[in-house]
């Protein structure tokens, strides 16, 4: 294969699965010079037919590009790819575009910066068919100058959101969003399973479930504001009242296939707060710090969330 010479601005797409192919096609449609590489070369054939330049190795693709997008399955593949790179990669930006942990992002950033390149971590909240549409959300963190340098190109894939200078910020944001969906979806499944087992009409129940889930959505901004201010008004119920309901739920969910949703830990948290005289606060207080016996603050007073808690 003919060696690829570096161009003034070329984008390398490493990994041409569903996401990688969608990314490469969008960049080609935007008029960009795109080089592609995949361990199984035949999987890049249709992209080559569409105008992409095939590379003989990941190293060749990276060395010839200004912006490198690692659209790989996971961070195991990212680590394997980065381990194959050597030499001075100064002036290049490498973006890991796959779901991973905070440690995954930090380790990738360390490896990339050791090679002299800039690192961005990307959390993709989109299906392949959404790439390049307003429905796609891609989160970026790491080198802010690199993000600004490539913002226009990244904007071809989605409306890009830079979420923090720490390389792990996008991974945490991405996983937390997935976790929110899982919490809501599994909560719904647990509820449907409960009423079905009780002989209640599931279709009729779900109409009321939609309304209940809606209360969480409409109250989200208020909840976030309470957390930021460090004040926890009772809202629809006090902690003491919540505890009564939660204990009933623990009993109701006993033996369920999807478990009890971690409610015993929540009940224990509320009991600890109530032991400090905070039974009149609202549910948001359950994620606030609890004063220890050595804390000099009055146990009857809410303990404000300090700056260090926000930064963790």
C-alpha positions as CSV (number, residue, x, y, z in Angstrom):
1,X,0.0,0.0,0.0
2,X,1.3,3.5,-0.9
3,X,2.4,5.5,2.1
4,X,0.0,8.3,3.0
5,X,1.6,11.7,3.1
6,X,0.4,14.2,5.7
7,X,-1.9,16.8,4.4
8,X,-2.6,20.3,5.8
9,X,-5.7,19.0,7.5
10,X,-6.7,15.4,7.5
11,X,-9.0,13.4,9.8
12,X,-8.2,9.8,10.7
13,X,-11.1,7.6,11.7
14,X,-9.7,4.5,13.5
15,X,-12.4,1.8,13.8
16,X,-15.1,1.6,11.1
17,X,-17.9,-0.1,12.9
18,X,-21.4,1.4,13.0
19,X,-20.4,4.7,14.7
20,X,-17.0,5.0,13.0
21,X,-18.6,4.5,9.5
22,X,-21.3,7.1,10.3
23,X,-18.7,9.5,11.5
24,X,-16.5,9.0,8.4
25,X,-19.4,9.4,6.0
26,X,-20.5,12.6,7.6
27,X,-16.9,14.0,7.5
28,X,-16.6,13.0,3.8
29,X,-19.9,14.6,3.1
30,X,-18.6,17.8,4.7
31,X,-15.8,17.8,2.2
32,X,-13.0,16.7,4.5
33,X,-9.9,14.6,3.7
34,X,-10.5,11.4,5.6
35,X,-8.2,8.4,6.2
36,X,-9.6,5.2,7.7
37,X,-8.2,2.1,9.3
38,X,-9.8,-1.0,10.7
39,X,-8.2,-4.2,11.9
40,X,-10.4,-6.0,9.4
41,X,-9.7,-4.0,6.3
42,X,-12.7,-5.2,4.4
43,X,-15.0,-3.4,6.8
44,X,-13.7,-0.1,5.5
45,X,-14.3,-1.0,1.8
46,X,-17.5,1.0,1.4
47,X,-15.9,4.0,3.0
48,X,-13.0,3.8,0.6
49,X,-15.5,3.6,-2.3
50,X,-17.0,6.8,-0.9
51,X,-13.7,8.6,-1.0
52,X,-11.8,7.8,2.2
53,X,-8.2,6.9,2.0
54,X,-7.2,3.5,3.4
55,X,-4.3,3.3,5.8
56,X,-2.1,0.2,6.2
57,X,-1.9,0.6,10.0
58,X,-3.2,2.6,12.9
59,X,0.2,4.3,13.1
60,X,0.1,5.3,9.5
61,X,-3.3,6.8,9.8
62,X,-2.4,8.7,12.9
63,X,0.9,10.1,11.6
64,X,-0.8,11.4,8.4
65,X,-3.7,13.2,10.2
66,X,-4.3,16.4,12.2
67,X,-7.4,15.1,14.0
68,X,-7.6,11.4,15.0
69,X,-11.0,9.9,16.0
70,X,-10.8,6.6,17.8
71,X,-14.3,5.2,17.1
72,X,-13.5,1.9,18.8
73,X,-15.6,-0.6,20.7
74,X,-14.3,0.2,24.1
75,X,-11.3,1.5,26.0
76,X,-9.6,-1.9,25.8
77,X,-9.4,-1.4,22.1
78,X,-8.3,2.3,22.7
79,X,-5.4,1.1,24.9
80,X,-4.4,-1.5,22.4
81,X,-4.4,1.1,19.6
82,X,-2.5,3.7,21.6
83,X,0.1,1.1,22.6
84,X,0.9,0.7,18.9
85,X,1.7,4.3,18.4
86,X,5.2,5.8,18.9
87,X,7.3,8.8,17.9
88,X,6.4,12.4,18.3
89,X,2.8,13.2,17.6
90,X,3.0,16.9,18.4
91,X,0.3,19.0,16.7
92,X,-2.2,16.2,16.6
93,X,-5.4,15.8,18.6
94,X,-6.6,12.3,19.5
95,X,-10.2,11.8,20.5
96,X,-11.4,8.6,22.2
97,X,-15.0,8.2,21.1
98,X,-16.4,5.4,23.2
99,X,-18.1,4.8,26.5
100,X,-15.6,4.3,29.3
101,X,-14.8,5.0,33.0
102,X,-13.1,8.0,34.5
103,X,-9.9,5.9,34.9
104,X,-10.1,4.8,31.2
105,X,-10.1,8.5,30.2
106,X,-7.3,9.5,32.5
107,X,-5.1,6.6,31.3
108,X,-5.8,7.4,27.7
109,X,-5.0,11.1,28.3
110,X,-1.7,10.2,30.0
111,X,-0.6,8.0,27.0
112,X,-1.6,10.6,24.4
113,X,0.1,13.5,26.1
114,X,3.2,11.3,26.6
115,X,3.2,11.0,22.8
116,X,3.1,14.8,22.5
117,X,-0.5,15.0,21.2
118,X,-3.6,16.7,22.7
119,X,-6.4,14.5,24.1
120,X,-10.1,14.8,24.1
121,X,-12.5,12.2,25.6
122,X,-15.9,12.0,24.0
123,X,-19.2,10.5,25.3
124,X,-21.6,9.7,22.5
125,X,-25.2,10.0,23.4
126,X,-26.4,9.0,19.9
127,X,-27.1,6.0,17.7
128,X,-25.2,5.8,14.5
129,X,-28.1,7.0,12.4
130,X,-28.3,10.2,14.5
131,X,-24.7,11.3,13.7
132,X,-24.8,14.6,11.9
133,X,-28.3,15.5,13.1
134,X,-29.6,17.8,15.8
135,X,-30.7,14.7,17.7
136,X,-27.1,13.7,18.4
137,X,-25.3,14.7,21.6
138,X,-21.6,14.3,21.9
139,X,-19.8,15.4,25.1
140,X,-16.1,16.4,25.1
141,X,-13.6,17.0,27.8
142,X,-9.8,17.4,28.1
143,X,-7.8,19.9,26.1
144,X,-9.9,23.0,25.7
145,X,-7.6,24.5,23.1
146,X,-7.8,21.4,21.1
147,X,-11.6,21.4,21.3
148,X,-11.8,25.0,20.1
149,X,-9.3,24.2,17.3
150,X,-11.5,21.4,16.0
151,X,-14.9,22.7,17.0
152,X,-16.1,23.3,13.5
153,X,-15.3,19.8,12.4
154,X,-16.8,18.2,15.5
155,X,-19.9,20.3,14.9
156,X,-20.5,18.3,11.7
157,X,-21.2,15.2,13.9
158,X,-23.5,16.9,16.5
159,X,-23.8,20.0,18.5
160,X,-20.6,19.6,20.4
161,X,-20.7,20.1,24.2
162,X,-17.4,20.8,26.1
163,X,-18.0,19.7,29.7
164,X,-14.7,20.1,31.4
165,X,-10.9,20.4,31.3
166,X,-10.4,17.2,33.2
167,X,-10.1,14.4,30.7
168,X,-12.6,12.2,32.7
169,X,-15.4,14.8,32.8
170,X,-17.1,13.6,29.6
171,X,-16.9,9.9,30.7
172,X,-18.5,10.7,34.1
173,X,-21.2,12.9,32.4
174,X,-21.8,10.2,29.8
175,X,-22.1,7.3,32.2
176,X,-24.2,9.3,34.6
177,X,-26.7,10.1,31.9
178,X,-26.8,6.4,31.0
179,X,-27.3,5.6,34.7
180,X,-30.2,8.0,34.9
181,X,-31.9,6.2,32.0
182,X,-31.3,2.8,33.6
183,X,-32.6,4.0,37.0
184,X,-35.8,5.3,35.4
185,X,-36.3,2.3,33.0
186,X,-35.6,-0.3,35.7
187,X,-37.7,1.6,38.1
188,X,-40.6,1.4,35.6
189,X,-39.9,-2.3,34.9
190,X,-39.9,-3.0,38.7
191,X,-43.2,-1.2,39.1
192,X,-44.8,-3.0,36.2
193,X,-43.6,-6.3,37.5
194,X,-45.1,-5.6,40.9
195,X,-48.5,-4.7,39.6
196,X,-48.6,-7.5,37.2
197,X,-47.8,-10.0,39.9
198,X,-50.6,-8.5,41.9
199,X,-53.1,-9.0,39.1
200,X,-53.5,-5.3,38.3
201,X,-54.0,-4.2,34.7
202,X,-50.5,-3.1,33.5
203,X,-51.9,-0.9,30.7
204,X,-54.2,1.0,33.1
205,X,-51.4,1.4,35.7
206,X,-48.9,2.8,33.2
207,X,-51.0,5.9,32.6
208,X,-50.5,6.9,36.2
209,X,-46.9,5.9,36.1
210,X,-46.3,8.4,33.3
211,X,-47.6,11.1,35.5
212,X,-45.4,10.0,38.4
213,X,-42.3,10.0,36.3
214,X,-43.3,13.5,35.0
215,X,-43.0,14.8,38.5
216,X,-39.3,13.9,38.6
217,X,-38.7,15.6,35.3
218,X,-40.5,18.8,36.1
219,X,-38.9,19.0,39.5
220,X,-35.3,18.3,38.3
221,X,-34.2,22.0,38.2
222,X,-35.6,22.7,41.6
223,X,-33.8,19.6,43.0
224,X,-30.5,20.7,41.4
225,X,-30.9,24.2,42.9
226,X,-31.5,22.8,46.4
227,X,-28.3,20.8,46.1
228,X,-26.3,23.8,44.9
229,X,-27.7,26.0,47.8
230,X,-27.3,23.3,50.4
231,X,-30.9,23.8,51.6
232,X,-33.4,21.0,51.6
233,X,-37.0,22.0,52.1
234,X,-39.6,19.3,52.7
235,X,-41.4,19.7,49.4
236,X,-44.1,17.1,49.1
237,X,-43.0,15.2,52.2
238,X,-40.5,15.3,55.1
239,X,-37.8,12.7,55.6
240,X,-39.9,11.2,58.3
241,X,-42.8,10.8,56.0
242,X,-40.6,9.5,53.2
243,X,-39.1,6.9,55.5
244,X,-42.5,5.4,56.2
245,X,-43.3,4.9,52.5
246,X,-39.8,3.6,51.8
247,X,-40.1,0.9,54.5
248,X,-43.4,-0.2,52.9
249,X,-41.7,-0.3,49.5
250,X,-38.9,-2.5,50.9
251,X,-41.5,-5.0,52.2
252,X,-43.4,-4.8,48.9
253,X,-40.4,-5.4,46.7
254,X,-39.0,-8.3,48.7
255,X,-38.0,-11.2,46.4
256,X,-38.5,-9.3,43.2
257,X,-36.5,-10.3,40.2
258,X,-35.0,-6.8,39.9
259,X,-34.4,-6.3,43.6
260,X,-35.5,-3.5,45.8
261,X,-33.7,-0.7,44.0
262,X,-31.3,-0.1,46.9
263,X,-34.0,1.3,49.2
264,X,-32.5,-0.3,52.4
265,X,-29.4,2.0,52.0
266,X,-31.7,5.0,51.4
267,X,-33.7,4.1,54.6
268,X,-30.5,3.9,56.6
269,X,-29.4,7.2,55.2
270,X,-32.7,8.8,56.3
271,X,-32.5,7.3,59.7
272,X,-29.0,8.7,60.2
273,X,-30.3,12.2,59.2
274,X,-33.2,11.9,61.5
275,X,-30.9,10.9,64.4
276,X,-29.4,14.4,64.0
277,X,-32.8,16.1,64.2
278,X,-33.2,16.6,60.4
279,X,-36.5,14.7,60.0
280,X,-38.2,17.9,58.7
281,X,-36.0,18.2,55.6
282,X,-36.8,17.0,52.1
283,X,-35.5,14.0,50.2
284,X,-32.6,16.0,48.6
285,X,-31.0,16.0,52.0
286,X,-30.1,12.3,51.5
287,X,-27.2,13.2,49.3
288,X,-25.9,15.9,51.6
289,X,-23.1,15.4,54.0
290,X,-24.0,14.0,57.4
291,X,-22.3,15.5,60.4
292,X,-20.1,13.2,62.5
293,X,-19.9,13.1,66.2
294,X,-16.8,15.2,66.1
295,X,-18.5,17.9,64.0
296,X,-19.1,21.0,66.0
297,X,-22.0,22.1,63.9
298,X,-25.4,21.9,65.5
299,X,-26.9,18.5,64.4
300,X,-30.3,20.2,64.1
301,X,-29.0,22.4,61.3
302,X,-28.5,21.3,57.6
303,X,-24.8,21.1,56.8
304,X,-24.1,23.1,53.6
305,X,-22.4,21.4,50.7
306,X,-18.9,22.9,50.6
307,X,-16.9,23.7,47.5
308,X,-14.8,20.6,47.8
309,X,-17.9,18.4,47.6
310,X,-19.0,20.1,44.4
311,X,-15.5,19.5,42.8
312,X,-15.5,15.7,43.6
